[in-house]
Each structure stands twice: as C-alpha cells, then as structure tokens.
Amino acid sequence: MTKTLKYLMHELKGKTLLVSVGDEKFNVDLNDFDSYSHEGMTFIKVTASGKTRYINQAKIKYFEIA
C-alpha cells in the first residue's frame, strides 16, 4: 500500500471514496477497506452494483469523497 493510500485511510476513516477506472465507477468503503499486493501491484476492494471485486490501484484515474 502506498503512503498516499495509507494517509487517505487514516484521514478519511468512516467515509466512502468514489473512484473511476475508465468509464466504470466504484465505491471504496473505508470502514471495510481491504487490499493486497501481487507482483508489485496493489489491488483494493471496491463495490459497484452490489458486487465486490478488487481493482489495480494504479488504474484509478479519479476519486472523490462521497
């Protein structure tokens, strides 16, 4: 997990982030945050349309606090 992401986790505890990857938008619940690293990439848990999956953090192009 990057230092920026760790900072966000601490500062925004209890909030939800709305993130965009291409044309898709996802929610990141910071109360239930989960991530893992694989081959030098960090994947974070996101939710969209009631489905949960993991996306590559590096592919996030935009986020806002919801």
One Martini backbone bead per residue (centre of mass of N, CA, C, O) as a GRO file, in nm:
protein
   66
    1MET     BB    1   0.097   0.035   0.022
    2THR     BB    2   0.076   0.353  -0.005
    3LYS     BB    3   0.117   0.651   0.150
    4THR     BB    4  -0.137   0.783   0.037
    5LEU     BB    5  -0.335   0.561   0.120
    6LYS     BB    6  -0.274   0.566   0.422
    7TYR     BB    7  -0.362   0.857   0.464
    8LEU     BB    8  -0.653   0.825   0.372
    9MET     BB    9  -0.734   0.613   0.577
   10HIS     BB   10  -0.694   0.797   0.825
   11GLU     BB   11  -0.852   1.068   0.736
   12LEU     BB   12  -1.125   0.889   0.610
   13LYS     BB   13  -1.254   0.756   0.829
   14GLY     BB   14  -1.595   0.663   0.751
   15LYS     BB   15  -1.577   0.682   0.450
   16THR     BB   16  -1.635   0.735   0.095
   17LEU     BB   17  -1.512   0.638  -0.213
   18LEU     BB   18  -1.507   0.765  -0.545
   19VAL     BB   19  -1.411   0.574  -0.827
   20SER     BB   20  -1.222   0.578  -1.140
   21VAL     BB   21  -1.222   0.337  -1.423
   22GLY     BB   22  -1.270   0.485  -1.667
   23ASP     BB   23  -1.620   0.429  -1.694
   24GLU     BB   24  -1.597   0.324  -1.412
   25LYS     BB   25  -1.767   0.304  -1.092
   26PHE     BB   26  -1.663   0.314  -0.741
   27ASN     BB   27  -1.669   0.190  -0.414
   28VAL     BB   28  -1.489   0.286  -0.105
   29ASP     BB   29  -1.491   0.141   0.204
   30LEU     BB   30  -1.315   0.256   0.487
   31ASN     BB   31  -1.438   0.046   0.701
   32ASP     BB   32  -1.380  -0.205   0.465
   33PHE     BB   33  -1.084  -0.224   0.401
   34ASP     BB   34  -0.899  -0.377   0.121
   35SER     BB   35  -0.577  -0.536   0.043
   36TYR     BB   36  -0.329  -0.628  -0.213
   37SER     BB   37  -0.029  -0.785  -0.324
   38HIS     BB   38   0.102  -0.830  -0.674
   39GLU     BB   39   0.371  -0.797  -0.847
   40GLY     BB   40   0.381  -0.476  -0.740
   41MET     BB   41   0.072  -0.463  -0.696
   42THR     BB   42  -0.225  -0.284  -0.598
   43PHE     BB   43  -0.526  -0.403  -0.451
   44ILE     BB   44  -0.869  -0.296  -0.424
   45LYS     BB   45  -1.165  -0.278  -0.265
   46VAL     BB   46  -1.478  -0.287  -0.445
   47THR     BB   47  -1.805  -0.133  -0.528
   48ALA     BB   48  -2.069  -0.244  -0.765
   49SER     BB   49  -2.384  -0.327  -0.789
   50GLY     BB   50  -2.327  -0.522  -0.524
   51LYS     BB   51  -2.030  -0.577  -0.615
   52THR     BB   52  -1.724  -0.740  -0.538
   53ARG     BB   53  -1.384  -0.621  -0.594
   54TYR     BB   54  -1.059  -0.601  -0.747
   55ILE     BB   55  -0.834  -0.326  -0.807
   56ASN     BB   56  -0.601  -0.144  -0.960
   57GLN     BB   57  -0.472   0.137  -0.830
   58ALA     BB   58  -0.325   0.253  -1.095
   59LYS     BB   59  -0.617   0.284  -1.257
   60ILE     BB   60  -0.685   0.528  -1.106
   61LYS     BB   61  -0.805   0.855  -1.217
   62TYR     BB   62  -1.042   0.909  -0.998
   63PHE     BB   63  -1.151   1.092  -0.697
   64GLU     BB   64  -1.406   1.105  -0.432
   65ILE     BB   65  -1.585   1.225  -0.170
   66ALA     BB   66  -1.897   1.077  -0.036
   0.00000   0.00000   0.00000
